[in-house]
């Protein structure tokens, strides 16, 4: 494929996407982190203004230092760093910079894609999609500008396959777990659930951790969505 012929169209896509970003509340400064230095170079070269690059690093310690010192509006990171866990840092980033947007850039490793797709991050896209000549990068950035999370088609396909596998049959819930998910679906918080069931708050939290692991969810909101998508809720209080 001769990419030269696609450059005018790609420049047009970049210009239209910038309009969405400028109209959003996203601060247009970015930190980049990966174990792959050639990838970092490509990402750095792709941005219009080099001044928007807060840091370009390869280790977890450097990411944390960069977040604390530069406070970028966007973090683009791969799951694997030269030292440290990139996905864990992407999840942690919001505790250091509350308004940051986190983008996880994966290769084709299915385990990485699934783990990142389920994680509490803003966007997940494969490297191939990100640097392809289609509009996945544009779609991702517009979704973020509109305040929505984004999972690329490749990630969505894997997550759907995983859920289909669960649906036949879905995971078994214990009677207590069934009570818990039904009350969460009804909108009760952990303390309200504890009062309703006559158990301690710590017990509810412990069950919640076990259920999130069983259903591949990172937050209670994700757990509720997973329960609804798998048809596991018997709640009727709507």
N, C-alpha and C positions, 0 to 999 in steps of 0.2 A: 504494500500500500504506500503510495506517495503522499506523505503527510503535508507536503508543501501546499498542495491544492486545498487542504482543509484549514490552513491557517487563517484566511479571512473570516471563515465562519466561526472558528474558535474565538477569534478576537471579538466578534459580535456577541457571542455568548458571554464572554468575560465582561464586556461593557454593560450588558443588560443585567447581569448578576450583581455587578457593583452598585447599580441603582437600588436594588433590593437591600443590600447590606447597608448602604448609606442611610436608608430610611428606617433601619431597625435600631435597636438599642445595643447592638453588638459593638464592642470597642475593637477597631480594626488594627489590632496588634496581635502577633502570634508567636508562640513558642513552638519549636519543633524538636522532637526527640525520637531517636531510633538507633538501633545497633548497626544499621546499614548506611554507611556514609555517602554512598552514591545516591541513595534515595533522598537523604537530607539535602544534598547538593541540588538535586532536581526540584525539590520543594522550594528551596531558597530562590532558585532561579525563576520559579513560576510566579512569584509575587511581583506586583507592579512597582512597589516602592520598597527598597531594601530597609528603609527606616522602620517599616512595620514589623520587621523580624526582631523580636525581643531577645531570643536566644536560639541557638542551633546546637544541640548537645547530644551526648550518647549514653549518659548514665543517670540513674535515679537521683543521686545526690545533686547532680547539676540541674536536673529538672526542679527539684524542690528549691534550690538556691535561686533559680531563675524566676519561679513563681513568686517567691517572697520578695525578691528585689525588683523585678520588672512588672509584675502583676498584669500579664497580657490578657487580652479579651478572648483569645482562642488558644487552645492547646491541641496540636496535632501530634499524635504519638502512636508508635507501633507497640504491640504487646511485648516484643522482645527488645531489650536494651543490652548494652555491653555489660552493665551491672544493674540489677534491679528488675522489677516487674512493671512494665509499662501500663498494663491494664489496671493494676491496683493503683497506680499513680493517677490515671485518668479519673478513677472513681474518687480518689482523695482530693483532687485538685480543687473542687468547689469548696472544701473546708478551708482552703488557703486563699482562694480568690472567689468570693461568692457569686459573682456574675459571669464567670468564665464559661465558655462553650467548649466542650471536649469532643474531639473527633479522633476515633481510633481507626487507624489505617492498617489493614491486615493483608497478608499474602493469601494464598489459596488453602492454607492449613484449616481443615474443617473444625478441629477442636478450638482453635483460636477464634474462628468466625462465630461459632456457637456461643462460646463463653462471652465474647465481646457483645454479641447481639442481645444476650440476656442481661448485660451489665447496665448499671445506672450511669450511662454516658449519653451524650446528646446525639452522636452520629457514629455509624459504623459503615465503612465502605472498603472494598478491596482495592489494592493498588492498581490492578488492571482496569477497574471501572473508573478510578480516580483520574488516571492518565489516558483513558481512552478518548476517542473522538466523538463519543455520544454525549448525552447531556446529564450523566449521573452526578458529576461534580456540581453542575449548575442546580440540579434538583435538590441536592443536599444543602447547598448554601441558601437557597430560597426557603427551604423548609426551616432551617435554623433562623433565618431572618423573620419568619412568621411565628417564631416561638414554638415550633414543633420539633419533635425528635425524628431522626431519619435512620432507616435501615435500608441499605441498597438491595436491589433485586436478588443478588446472590445470597445475601444474608437472610432475607425474608424466605427464600426458597428452602434454605437449610432449617430454619426455625419451623416452617410449615411441615416439612418432612418429619421433624422430631415430634411435633404435636400429633400428626397423623399416627405415628407409631404408638403414642400414648393412648389415643382414642380406641385402639383395638388391641388389648383392652386398656381403659384408663387406669392410672395408678390406684391402688386400694387405699382407702382412708380408714383409720380406726374410728370407732364411734365417737371418741372425744375429739379427734381431728375434724370429723364431720360437723360436730356442734360448733367448733371454733370457726371453720370457714363459713358456715351459714350465718353466724353472727357478724363476722367481718363483712360479708356481702351485704348484710342489712345496714352497714355503716357504723357499727359500734367500734369504739376504740378499745385498746387492750385493757384498760382499767374497768371499762364498762362490761367487757366480756368476763373479766375476773369476778366482778360483783354478780353478774347474771348466773354464772356457773358455780359460784361459791368456792372458788379456788384463789390462790395467790396470784398477784400480778407477775411475779417471777415465773410461775408455772406457765402462764399464758405466753410470756415472752419465749420461754424455752420451747414450747410447742410450735410457736411461730417460726423459730429458727429451723426446727426440724422440717416443717412443712415447706418452707422456702427452698430448702435443699432438695426435698423430694420432688418438687414441682419446677425446679430450675428458675426460681424467682429471687430477685435481690431486695425487693421492698414489699411492704404489705399491699401496696397498690398493684404491683405486678402480680402478686399472688392472687388477688381478687380477680384480675383480668384472666389469669390462667385458669382459675377455677371455673369461671363463667364460660371460657372458650371450650373447656373439656366437658362441660355439662355436669360438673361435680356438685353444684350447689342445690340444696333443697329448700333454700330460703324462700319465704312467701310474703315477707313483710314489705311489699312495694305498693 
